[in-house]
Amino acid sequence: MMGIGEYSKDTILFDIQPCFPIDAWSVNYFCKLFGIEIKDKPRKIIPNLKAFAKKEFGKWQNYVYDYIINDLEKLSNSFGLKL
């Protein structure tokens, strides 16, 4: 089917509605930060990771996502993770 994917939709609507834009490359980062074990291919984990963000952060998930992306290096050092 032609059109845009879930990640693109979330980035477009980022300032309008709560969302947590996750793509395949970022799954590893977020799983490590949230302590979620990766048991499958990254693309298959995306729905679970988005559900986790929605449950844990609710209407604030945009802000949590933005904070993590913009402070990834410091968070990585704080948690002792190699991201």
PDB file of N, CA, C and O in Angstrom:
ATOM      1  N   MET A   1       0.841  -1.183   0.000  1.00  0.00           N
ATOM      2  CA  MET A   1       0.000   0.000   0.000  1.00  0.00           C
ATOM      3  C   MET A   1       0.886   1.245   0.000  1.00  0.00           C
ATOM      4  O   MET A   1       1.873   1.314   0.733  1.00  0.00           O
ATOM      5  N   MET A   2       0.535   2.199  -0.805  1.00  0.00           N
ATOM      6  CA  MET A   2       1.292   3.441  -0.923  1.00  0.00           C
ATOM      7  C   MET A   2       0.924   4.385   0.210  1.00  0.00           C
ATOM      8  O   MET A   2      -0.187   4.337   0.738  1.00  0.00           O
ATOM      9  N   GLY A   3       1.860   5.236   0.576  1.00  0.00           N
ATOM     10  CA  GLY A   3       1.595   6.227   1.620  1.00  0.00           C
ATOM     11  C   GLY A   3       2.781   6.331   2.557  1.00  0.00           C
ATOM     12  O   GLY A   3       3.897   5.934   2.225  1.00  0.00           O
ATOM     13  N   ILE A   4       2.517   6.871   3.729  1.00  0.00           N
ATOM     14  CA  ILE A   4       3.592   7.015   4.698  1.00  0.00           C
ATOM     15  C   ILE A   4       3.457   5.951   5.781  1.00  0.00           C
ATOM     16  O   ILE A   4       2.376   5.404   5.999  1.00  0.00           O
ATOM     17  N   GLY A   5       4.553   5.668   6.447  1.00  0.00           N
ATOM     18  CA  GLY A   5       4.546   4.662   7.499  1.00  0.00           C
ATOM     19  C   GLY A   5       4.229   5.264   8.860  1.00  0.00           C
ATOM     20  O   GLY A   5       4.024   6.469   8.999  1.00  0.00           O
ATOM     21  N   GLU A   6       4.197   4.404   9.839  1.00  0.00           N
ATOM     22  CA  GLU A   6       3.868   4.788  11.215  1.00  0.00           C
ATOM     23  C   GLU A   6       4.849   5.821  11.777  1.00  0.00           C
ATOM     24  O   GLU A   6       4.437   6.797  12.405  1.00  0.00           O
ATOM     25  N   TYR A   7       6.151   5.602  11.547  1.00  0.00           N
ATOM     26  CA  TYR A   7       7.155   6.541  12.055  1.00  0.00           C
ATOM     27  C   TYR A   7       6.957   7.928  11.454  1.00  0.00           C
ATOM     28  O   TYR A   7       6.987   8.924  12.176  1.00  0.00           O
ATOM     29  N   SER A   8       6.759   8.002  10.151  1.00  0.00           N
ATOM     30  CA  SER A   8       6.553   9.303   9.491  1.00  0.00           C
ATOM     31  C   SER A   8       5.294   9.975  10.001  1.00  0.00           C
ATOM     32  O   SER A   8       5.284  11.184  10.234  1.00  0.00           O
ATOM     33  N   LYS A   9       4.238   9.209  10.174  1.00  0.00           N
ATOM     34  CA  LYS A   9       2.987   9.760  10.710  1.00  0.00           C
ATOM     35  C   LYS A   9       3.218  10.359  12.092  1.00  0.00           C
ATOM     36  O   LYS A   9       2.753  11.461  12.382  1.00  0.00           O
ATOM     37  N   ASP A  10       3.934   9.632  12.941  1.00  0.00           N
ATOM     38  CA  ASP A  10       4.197  10.127  14.289  1.00  0.00           C
ATOM     39  C   ASP A  10       5.048  11.393  14.288  1.00  0.00           C
ATOM     40  O   ASP A  10       4.817  12.293  15.096  1.00  0.00           O
ATOM     41  N   THR A  11       6.022  11.472  13.397  1.00  0.00           N
ATOM     42  CA  THR A  11       6.843  12.679  13.361  1.00  0.00           C
ATOM     43  C   THR A  11       6.053  13.883  12.853  1.00  0.00           C
ATOM     44  O   THR A  11       6.300  15.010  13.281  1.00  0.00           O
ATOM     45  N   ILE A  12       5.112  13.654  11.950  1.00  0.00           N
ATOM     46  CA  ILE A  12       4.269  14.741  11.446  1.00  0.00           C
ATOM     47  C   ILE A  12       3.318  15.228  12.530  1.00  0.00           C
ATOM     48  O   ILE A  12       3.110  16.432  12.675  1.00  0.00           O
ATOM     49  N   LEU A  13       2.741  14.304  13.292  1.00  0.00           N
ATOM     50  CA  LEU A  13       1.764  14.650  14.319  1.00  0.00           C
ATOM     51  C   LEU A  13       2.389  14.917  15.687  1.00  0.00           C
ATOM     52  O   LEU A  13       1.669  15.101  16.669  1.00  0.00           O
ATOM     53  N   PHE A  14       3.709  14.940  15.760  1.00  0.00           N
ATOM     54  CA  PHE A  14       4.430  15.029  17.031  1.00  0.00           C
ATOM     55  C   PHE A  14       3.970  16.196  17.909  1.00  0.00           C
ATOM     56  O   PHE A  14       3.843  16.034  19.122  1.00  0.00           O
ATOM     57  N   ASP A  15       3.723  17.349  17.326  1.00  0.00           N
ATOM     58  CA  ASP A  15       3.315  18.523  18.105  1.00  0.00           C
ATOM     59  C   ASP A  15       1.808  18.603  18.313  1.00  0.00           C
ATOM     60  O   ASP A  15       1.331  19.503  19.004  1.00  0.00           O
ATOM     61  N   ILE A  16       1.064  17.693  17.738  1.00  0.00           N
ATOM     62  CA  ILE A  16      -0.396  17.767  17.789  1.00  0.00           C
ATOM     63  C   ILE A  16      -0.995  16.761  18.768  1.00  0.00           C
ATOM     64  O   ILE A  16      -1.957  17.077  19.468  1.00  0.00           O
ATOM     65  N   GLN A  17      -0.437  15.559  18.822  1.00  0.00           N
ATOM     66  CA  GLN A  17      -0.996  14.520  19.684  1.00  0.00           C
ATOM     67  C   GLN A  17       0.135  13.728  20.340  1.00  0.00           C
ATOM     68  O   GLN A  17       1.243  13.669  19.805  1.00  0.00           O
ATOM     69  N   PRO A  18      -0.139  13.120  21.492  1.00  0.00           N
ATOM     70  CA  PRO A  18       0.894  12.303  22.135  1.00  0.00           C
ATOM     71  C   PRO A  18       1.296  11.125  21.243  1.00  0.00           C
ATOM     72  O   PRO A  18       0.442  10.391  20.745  1.00  0.00           O
ATOM     73  N   CYS A  19       2.592  10.956  21.052  1.00  0.00           N
ATOM     74  CA  CYS A  19       3.099   9.838  20.265  1.00  0.00           C
ATOM     75  C   CYS A  19       4.555   9.597  20.637  1.00  0.00           C
ATOM     76  O   CYS A  19       5.174  10.427  21.303  1.00  0.00           O
ATOM     77  N   PHE A  20       5.088   8.497  20.221  1.00  0.00           N
ATOM     78  CA  PHE A  20       6.468   8.110  20.500  1.00  0.00           C
ATOM     79  C   PHE A  20       7.041   7.530  19.215  1.00  0.00           C
ATOM     80  O   PHE A  20       6.974   6.319  19.002  1.00  0.00           O
ATOM     81  N   PRO A  21       7.609   8.386  18.346  1.00  0.00           N
ATOM     82  CA  PRO A  21       8.098   7.919  17.037  1.00  0.00           C
ATOM     83  C   PRO A  21       9.283   6.955  17.164  1.00  0.00           C
ATOM     84  O   PRO A  21      10.380   7.357  17.551  1.00  0.00           O
ATOM     85  N   ILE A  22       9.057   5.719  16.844  1.00  0.00           N
ATOM     86  CA  ILE A  22      10.104   4.698  16.915  1.00  0.00           C
ATOM     87  C   ILE A  22      10.306   4.109  15.527  1.00  0.00           C
ATOM     88  O   ILE A  22       9.349   3.759  14.835  1.00  0.00           O
ATOM     89  N   ASP A  23      11.563   4.008  15.138  1.00  0.00           N
ATOM     90  CA  ASP A  23      11.872   3.297  13.902  1.00  0.00           C
ATOM     91  C   ASP A  23      12.843   2.163  14.246  1.00  0.00           C
ATOM     92  O   ASP A  23      13.290   2.048  15.387  1.00  0.00           O
ATOM     93  N   ALA A  24      13.157   1.349  13.279  1.00  0.00           N
ATOM     94  CA  ALA A  24      13.941   0.136  13.540  1.00  0.00           C
ATOM     95  C   ALA A  24      15.316   0.439  14.142  1.00  0.00           C
ATOM     96  O   ALA A  24      15.782  -0.316  14.996  1.00  0.00           O
ATOM     97  N   TRP A  25      15.973   1.514  13.725  1.00  0.00           N
ATOM     98  CA  TRP A  25      17.311   1.791  14.248  1.00  0.00           C
ATOM     99  C   TRP A  25      17.275   2.230  15.697  1.00  0.00           C
ATOM    100  O   TRP A  25      18.245   1.994  16.418  1.00  0.00           O
ATOM    101  N   SER A  26      16.196   2.862  16.161  1.00  0.00           N
ATOM    102  CA  SER A  26      16.142   3.385  17.533  1.00  0.00           C
ATOM    103  C   SER A  26      15.626   2.369  18.556  1.00  0.00           C
ATOM    104  O   SER A  26      15.675   2.632  19.757  1.00  0.00           O
ATOM    105  N   VAL A  27      15.140   1.235  18.108  1.00  0.00           N
ATOM    106  CA  VAL A  27      14.613   0.216  19.022  1.00  0.00           C
ATOM    107  C   VAL A  27      15.664  -0.181  20.057  1.00  0.00           C
ATOM    108  O   VAL A  27      15.351  -0.261  21.245  1.00  0.00           O
ATOM    109  N   ASN A  28      16.883  -0.427  19.636  1.00  0.00           N
ATOM    110  CA  ASN A  28      17.942  -0.851  20.558  1.00  0.00           C
ATOM    111  C   ASN A  28      18.181   0.182  21.649  1.00  0.00           C
ATOM    112  O   ASN A  28      18.322  -0.173  22.819  1.00  0.00           O
ATOM    113  N   TYR A  29      18.228   1.458  21.276  1.00  0.00           N
ATOM    114  CA  TYR A  29      18.462   2.527  22.258  1.00  0.00           C
ATOM    115  C   TYR A  29      17.368   2.564  23.314  1.00  0.00           C
ATOM    116  O   TYR A  29      17.646   2.570  24.514  1.00  0.00           O
ATOM    117  N   PHE A  30      16.128   2.588  22.859  1.00  0.00           N
ATOM    118  CA  PHE A  30      15.017   2.709  23.800  1.00  0.00           C
ATOM    119  C   PHE A  30      14.858   1.451  24.647  1.00  0.00           C
ATOM    120  O   PHE A  30      14.544   1.545  25.834  1.00  0.00           O
ATOM    121  N   CYS A  31      15.068   0.285  24.064  1.00  0.00           N
ATOM    122  CA  CYS A  31      14.974  -0.947  24.842  1.00  0.00           C
ATOM    123  C   CYS A  31      16.034  -0.968  25.950  1.00  0.00           C
ATOM    124  O   CYS A  31      15.748  -1.362  27.081  1.00  0.00           O
ATOM    125  N   LYS A  32      17.242  -0.548  25.623  1.00  0.00           N
ATOM    126  CA  LYS A  32      18.294  -0.499  26.643  1.00  0.00           C
ATOM    127  C   LYS A  32      17.939   0.497  27.743  1.00  0.00           C
ATOM    128  O   LYS A  32      18.086   0.183  28.924  1.00  0.00           O
ATOM    129  N   LEU A  33      17.484   1.669  27.382  1.00  0.00           N
ATOM    130  CA  LEU A  33      17.131   2.685  28.377  1.00  0.00           C
ATOM    131  C   LEU A  33      15.960   2.266  29.258  1.00  0.00           C
ATOM    132  O   LEU A  33      15.942   2.575  30.450  1.00  0.00           O
ATOM    133  N   PHE A  34      14.993   1.571  28.692  1.00  0.00           N
ATOM    134  CA  PHE A  34      13.797   1.178  29.434  1.00  0.00           C
ATOM    135  C   PHE A  34      13.919  -0.210  30.061  1.00  0.00           C
ATOM    136  O   PHE A  34      12.994  -0.661  30.736  1.00  0.00           O
ATOM    137  N   GLY A  35      15.047  -0.894  29.847  1.00  0.00           N
ATOM    138  CA  GLY A  35      15.244  -2.212  30.426  1.00  0.00           C
ATOM    139  C   GLY A  35      14.366  -3.285  29.806  1.00  0.00           C
ATOM    140  O   GLY A  35      13.930  -4.214  30.487  1.00  0.00           O
ATOM    141  N   ILE A  36      14.110  -3.155  28.518  1.00  0.00           N
ATOM    142  CA  ILE A  36      13.275  -4.122  27.802  1.00  0.00           C
ATOM    143  C   ILE A  36      14.184  -5.066  27.015  1.00  0.00           C
ATOM    144  O   ILE A  36      15.029  -4.627  26.234  1.00  0.00           O
ATOM    145  N   GLU A  37      13.999  -6.353  27.230  1.00  0.00           N
ATOM    146  CA  GLU A  37      14.811  -7.353  26.542  1.00  0.00           C
ATOM    147  C   GLU A  37      14.386  -7.468  25.084  1.00  0.00           C
ATOM    148  O   GLU A  37      13.196  -7.494  24.769  1.00  0.00           O
ATOM    149  N   ILE A  38      15.371  -7.535  24.206  1.00  0.00           N
ATOM    150  CA  ILE A  38      15.103  -7.671  22.775  1.00  0.00           C
ATOM    151  C   ILE A  38      15.118  -9.157  22.433  1.00  0.00           C
ATOM    152  O   ILE A  38      16.165  -9.804  22.454  1.00  0.00           O
ATOM    153  N   LYS A  39      13.939  -9.684  22.118  1.00  0.00           N
ATOM    154  CA  LYS A  39      13.819 -11.117  21.824  1.00  0.00           C
ATOM    155  C   LYS A  39      13.465 -11.376  20.360  1.00  0.00           C
ATOM    156  O   LYS A  39      13.329 -12.527  19.944  1.00  0.00           O
ATOM    157  N   ASP A  40      13.320 -10.314  19.590  1.00  0.00           N
ATOM    158  CA  ASP A  40      12.868 -10.467  18.212  1.00  0.00           C
ATOM    159  C   ASP A  40      13.554  -9.417  17.346  1.00  0.00           C
ATOM    160  O   ASP A  40      14.362  -8.630  17.838  1.00  0.00           O
ATOM    161  N   LYS A  41      13.232  -9.407  16.067  1.00  0.00           N
ATOM    162  CA  LYS A  41      13.760  -8.397  15.160  1.00  0.00           C
ATOM    163  C   LYS A  41      13.236  -7.021  15.570  1.00  0.00           C
ATOM    164  O   LYS A  41      12.098  -6.909  16.025  1.00  0.00           O
ATOM    165  N   PRO A  42      14.043  -5.979  15.418  1.00  0.00           N
ATOM    166  CA  PRO A  42      13.642  -4.635  15.853  1.00  0.00           C
ATOM    167  C   PRO A  42      12.269  -4.178  15.348  1.00  0.00           C
ATOM    168  O   PRO A  42      11.500  -3.595  16.112  1.00  0.00           O
ATOM    169  N   ARG A  43      11.957  -4.426  14.098  1.00  0.00           N
ATOM    170  CA  ARG A  43      10.658  -3.980  13.558  1.00  0.00           C
ATOM    171  C   ARG A  43       9.470  -4.615  14.290  1.00  0.00           C
ATOM    172  O   ARG A  43       8.412  -3.999  14.418  1.00  0.00           O
ATOM    173  N   LYS A  44       9.651  -5.835  14.763  1.00  0.00           N
ATOM    174  CA  LYS A  44       8.561  -6.518  15.464  1.00  0.00           C
ATOM    175  C   LYS A  44       8.384  -6.001  16.894  1.00  0.00           C
ATOM    176  O   LYS A  44       7.326  -6.199  17.492  1.00  0.00           O
ATOM    177  N   ILE A  45       9.393  -5.351  17.441  1.00  0.00           N
ATOM    178  CA  ILE A  45       9.354  -4.843  18.809  1.00  0.00           C
ATOM    179  C   ILE A  45       8.705  -3.454  18.876  1.00  0.00           C
ATOM    180  O   ILE A  45       8.242  -3.039  19.938  1.00  0.00           O
ATOM    181  N   ILE A  46       8.672  -2.748  17.764  1.00  0.00           N
ATOM    182  CA  ILE A  46       8.156  -1.380  17.742  1.00  0.00           C
ATOM    183  C   ILE A  46       6.772  -1.245  18.396  1.00  0.00           C
ATOM    184  O   ILE A  46       6.602  -0.357  19.232  1.00  0.00           O
ATOM    185  N   PRO A  47       5.778  -2.075  18.060  1.00  0.00           N
ATOM    186  CA  PRO A  47       4.464  -1.913  18.702  1.00  0.00           C
ATOM    187  C   PRO A  47       4.511  -2.064  20.226  1.00  0.00           C
ATOM    188  O   PRO A  47       3.816  -1.341  20.939  1.00  0.00           O
ATOM    189  N   ASN A  48       5.324  -2.996  20.726  1.00  0.00           N
ATOM    190  CA  ASN A  48       5.452  -3.184  22.166  1.00  0.00           C
ATOM    191  C   ASN A  48       6.108  -1.975  22.832  1.00  0.00           C
ATOM    192  O   ASN A  48       5.700  -1.555  23.915  1.00  0.00           O
ATOM    193  N   LEU A  49       7.111  -1.429  22.183  1.00  0.00           N
ATOM    194  CA  LEU A  49       7.814  -0.269  22.714  1.00  0.00           C
ATOM    195  C   LEU A  49       6.906   0.961  22.735  1.00  0.00           C
ATOM    196  O   LEU A  49       6.932   1.738  23.690  1.00  0.00           O
ATOM    197  N   LYS A  50       6.113   1.135  21.691  1.00  0.00           N
ATOM    198  CA  LYS A  50       5.163   2.245  21.637  1.00  0.00           C
ATOM    199  C   LYS A  50       4.084   2.086  22.712  1.00  0.00           C
ATOM    200  O   LYS A  50       3.680   3.070  23.332  1.00  0.00           O
ATOM    201  N   ALA A  51       3.619   0.857  22.936  1.00  0.00           N
ATOM    202  CA  ALA A  51       2.619   0.598  23.980  1.00  0.00           C
ATOM    203  C   ALA A  51       3.207   0.883  25.361  1.00  0.00           C
ATOM    204  O   ALA A  51       2.525   1.430  26.227  1.00  0.00           O
ATOM    205  N   PHE A  52       4.464   0.514  25.564  1.00  0.00           N
ATOM    206  CA  PHE A  52       5.147   0.790  26.828  1.00  0.00           C
ATOM    207  C   PHE A  52       5.207   2.296  27.078  1.00  0.00           C
ATOM    208  O   PHE A  52       4.890   2.762  28.172  1.00  0.00           O
ATOM    209  N   ALA A  53       5.619   3.056  26.054  1.00  0.00           N
ATOM    210  CA  ALA A  53       5.721   4.514  26.182  1.00  0.00           C
ATOM    211  C   ALA A  53       4.359   5.132  26.485  1.00  0.00           C
ATOM    212  O   ALA A  53       4.251   6.041  27.308  1.00  0.00           O
ATOM    213  N   LYS A  54       3.335   4.641  25.823  1.00  0.00           N
ATOM    214  CA  LYS A  54       1.983   5.173  26.050  1.00  0.00           C
ATOM    215  C   LYS A  54       1.529   4.895  27.482  1.00  0.00           C
ATOM    216  O   LYS A  54       0.959   5.766  28.140  1.00  0.00           O
ATOM    217  N   LYS A  55       1.785   3.682  27.956  1.00  0.00           N
ATOM    218  CA  LYS A  55       1.374   3.308  29.309  1.00  0.00           C
ATOM    219  C   LYS A  55       2.162   4.081  30.365  1.00  0.00           C
ATOM    220  O   LYS A  55       1.584   4.582  31.330  1.00  0.00           O
ATOM    221  N   GLU A  56       3.472   4.178  30.186  1.00  0.00           N
ATOM    222  CA  GLU A  56       4.332   4.797  31.185  1.00  0.00           C
ATOM    223  C   GLU A  56       4.298   6.326  31.177  1.00  0.00           C
ATOM    224  O   GLU A  56       4.390   6.952  32.233  1.00  0.00           O
ATOM    225  N   PHE A  57       4.166   6.925  29.997  1.00  0.00           N
ATOM    226  CA  PHE A  57       4.307   8.373  29.886  1.00  0.00           C
ATOM    227  C   PHE A  57       3.038   9.094  29.456  1.00  0.00           C
ATOM    228  O   PHE A  57       2.952  10.317  29.567  1.00  0.00           O
ATOM    229  N   GLY A  58       2.047   8.346  28.965  1.00  0.00           N
ATOM    230  CA  GLY A  58       0.762   8.933  28.595  1.00  0.00           C
ATOM    231  C   GLY A  58       0.876  10.160  27.716  1.00  0.00           C
ATOM    232  O   GLY A  58       1.545  10.137  26.683  1.00  0.00           O
ATOM    233  N   LYS A  59       0.221  11.230  28.130  1.00  0.00           N
ATOM    234  CA  LYS A  59       0.199  12.451  27.318  1.00  0.00           C
ATOM    235  C   LYS A  59       1.560  13.148  27.265  1.00  0.00           C
ATOM    236  O   LYS A  59       1.731  14.100  26.503  1.00  0.00           O
ATOM    237  N   TRP A  60       2.519  12.696  28.052  1.00  0.00           N
ATOM    238  CA  TRP A  60       3.846  13.302  28.086  1.00  0.00           C
ATOM    239  C   TRP A  60       4.863  12.565  27.214  1.00  0.00           C
ATOM    240  O   TRP A  60       6.038  12.932  27.196  1.00  0.00           O
ATOM    241  N   GLN A  61       4.429  11.538  26.497  1.00  0.00           N
ATOM    242  CA  GLN A  61       5.388  10.733  25.739  1.00  0.00           C
ATOM    243  C   GLN A  61       6.167  11.536  24.702  1.00  0.00           C
ATOM    244  O   GLN A  61       7.320  11.210  24.419  1.00  0.00           O
ATOM    245  N   ASN A  62       5.564  12.580  24.126  1.00  0.00           N
ATOM    246  CA  ASN A  62       6.300  13.439  23.180  1.00  0.00           C
ATOM    247  C   ASN A  62       7.515  14.064  23.866  1.00  0.00           C
ATOM    248  O   ASN A  62       8.615  14.095  23.313  1.00  0.00           O
ATOM    249  N   TYR A  63       7.290  14.559  25.078  1.00  0.00           N
ATOM    250  CA  TYR A  63       8.360  15.243  25.805  1.00  0.00           C
ATOM    251  C   TYR A  63       9.451  14.272  26.244  1.00  0.00           C
ATOM    252  O   TYR A  63      10.636  14.601  26.200  1.00  0.00           O
ATOM    253  N   VAL A  64       9.051  13.088  26.664  1.00  0.00           N
ATOM    254  CA  VAL A  64      10.029  12.071  27.059  1.00  0.00           C
ATOM    255  C   VAL A  64      10.878  11.688  25.850  1.00  0.00           C
ATOM    256  O   VAL A  64      12.103  11.608  25.947  1.00  0.00           O
ATOM    257  N   TYR A  65      10.230  11.452  24.720  1.00  0.00           N
ATOM    258  CA  TYR A  65      10.958  11.113  23.490  1.00  0.00           C
ATOM    259  C   TYR A  65      11.950  12.218  23.129  1.00  0.00           C
ATOM    260  O   TYR A  65      13.120  11.951  22.854  1.00  0.00           O
ATOM    261  N   ASP A  66      11.469  13.456  23.134  1.00  0.00           N
ATOM    262  CA  ASP A  66      12.310  14.596  22.768  1.00  0.00           C
ATOM    263  C   ASP A  66      13.499  14.728  23.715  1.00  0.00           C
ATOM    264  O   ASP A  66      14.620  14.982  23.274  1.00  0.00           O
ATOM    265  N   TYR A  67      13.261  14.558  25.002  1.00  0.00           N
ATOM    266  CA  TYR A  67      14.342  14.644  25.984  1.00  0.00           C
ATOM    267  C   TYR A  67      15.388  13.567  25.732  1.00  0.00           C
ATOM    268  O   TYR A  67      16.586  13.849  25.718  1.00  0.00           O
ATOM    269  N   ILE A  68      14.936  12.335  25.535  1.00  0.00           N
ATOM    270  CA  ILE A  68      15.875  11.230  25.320  1.00  0.00           C
ATOM    271  C   ILE A  68      16.714  11.460  24.069  1.00  0.00           C
ATOM    272  O   ILE A  68      17.936  11.323  24.103  1.00  0.00           O
ATOM    273  N   ILE A  69      16.068  11.805  22.979  1.00  0.00           N
ATOM    274  CA  ILE A  69      16.788  12.005  21.726  1.00  0.00           C
ATOM    275  C   ILE A  69      17.814  13.137  21.834  1.00  0.00           C
ATOM    276  O   ILE A  69      18.910  13.036  21.283  1.00  0.00           O
ATOM    277  N   ASN A  70      17.465  14.195  22.532  1.00  0.00           N
ATOM    278  CA  ASN A  70      18.360  15.348  22.635  1.00  0.00           C
ATOM    279  C   ASN A  70      19.410  15.222  23.723  1.00  0.00           C
ATOM    280  O   ASN A  70      20.338  16.029  23.765  1.00  0.00           O
ATOM    281  N   ASP A  71      19.295  14.235  24.608  1.00  0.00           N
ATOM    282  CA  ASP A  71      20.267  14.070  25.681  1.00  0.00           C
ATOM    283  C   ASP A  71      20.765  12.627  25.760  1.00  0.00           C
ATOM    284  O   ASP A  71      21.109  12.139  26.837  1.00  0.00           O
ATOM    285  N   LEU A  72      20.800  11.961  24.631  1.00  0.00           N
ATOM    286  CA  LEU A  72      21.140  10.540  24.574  1.00  0.00           C
ATOM    287  C   LEU A  72      22.534  10.252  25.141  1.00  0.00           C
ATOM    288  O   LEU A  72      22.718   9.266  25.855  1.00  0.00           O
ATOM    289  N   GLU A  73      23.499  11.091  24.834  1.00  0.00           N
ATOM    290  CA  GLU A  73      24.859  10.848  25.308  1.00  0.00           C
ATOM    291  C   GLU A  73      24.942  10.920  26.839  1.00  0.00           C
ATOM    292  O   GLU A  73      25.565  10.065  27.469  1.00  0.00           O
ATOM    293  N   LYS A  74      24.321  11.930  27.425  1.00  0.00           N
ATOM    294  CA  LYS A  74      24.352  12.074  28.882  1.00  0.00           C
ATOM    295  C   LYS A  74      23.585  10.929  29.555  1.00  0.00           C
ATOM    296  O   LYS A  74      24.046  10.382  30.557  1.00  0.00           O
ATOM    297  N   LEU A  75      22.438  10.571  29.021  1.00  0.00           N
ATOM    298  CA  LEU A  75      21.668   9.458  29.571  1.00  0.00           C
ATOM    299  C   LEU A  75      22.455   8.155  29.477  1.00  0.00           C
ATOM    300  O   LEU A  75      22.453   7.348  30.407  1.00  0.00           O
ATOM    301  N   SER A  76      23.118   7.963  28.360  1.00  0.00           N
ATOM    302  CA  SER A  76      23.932   6.774  28.164  1.00  0.00           C
ATOM    303  C   SER A  76      24.999   6.673  29.252  1.00  0.00           C
ATOM    304  O   SER A  76      25.204   5.605  29.830  1.00  0.00           O
ATOM    305  N   ASN A  77      25.669   7.774  29.525  1.00  0.00           N
ATOM    306  CA  ASN A  77      26.706   7.801  30.559  1.00  0.00           C
ATOM    307  C   ASN A  77      26.098   7.620  31.949  1.00  0.00           C
ATOM    308  O   ASN A  77      26.654   6.897  32.776  1.00  0.00           O
ATOM    309  N   SER A  78      24.980   8.259  32.209  1.00  0.00           N
ATOM    310  CA  SER A  78      24.322   8.168  33.529  1.00  0.00           C
ATOM    311  C   SER A  78      23.896   6.754  33.865  1.00  0.00           C
ATOM    312  O   SER A  78      23.999   6.331  35.017  1.00  0.00           O
ATOM    313  N   PHE A  79      23.419   6.020  32.878  1.00  0.00           N
ATOM    314  CA  PHE A  79      22.937   4.662  33.102  1.00  0.00           C
ATOM    315  C   PHE A  79      24.001   3.611  32.820  1.00  0.00           C
ATOM    316  O   PHE A  79      23.747   2.415  32.963  1.00  0.00           O
ATOM    317  N   GLY A  80      25.193   4.052  32.419  1.00  0.00           N
ATOM    318  CA  GLY A  80      26.270   3.114  32.138  1.00  0.00           C
ATOM    319  C   GLY A  80      25.986   2.232  30.939  1.00  0.00           C
ATOM    320  O   GLY A  80      26.374   1.064  30.911  1.00  0.00           O
ATOM    321  N   LEU A  81      25.303   2.796  29.943  1.00  0.00           N
ATOM    322  CA  LEU A  81      24.947   2.048  28.742  1.00  0.00           C
ATOM    323  C   LEU A  81      25.804   2.507  27.577  1.00  0.00           C
ATOM    324  O   LEU A  81      26.197   3.671  27.498  1.00  0.00           O
ATOM    325  N   LYS A  82      26.082   1.597  26.689  1.00  0.00           N
ATOM    326  CA  LYS A  82      26.802   1.960  25.467  1.00  0.00           C
ATOM    327  C   LYS A  82      25.775   2.104  24.353  1.00  0.00           C
ATOM    328  O   LYS A  82      25.334   1.119  23.760  1.00  0.00           O
ATOM    329  N   LEU A  83      25.404   3.353  24.083  1.00  0.00           N
ATOM    330  CA  LEU A  83      24.386   3.617  23.068  1.00  0.00           C
ATOM    331  C   LEU A  83      24.995   4.248  21.852  1.00  0.00           C
ATOM    332  O   LEU A  83      24.287   4.543  20.889  1.00  0.00           O
TER     333      LEU A  83
END
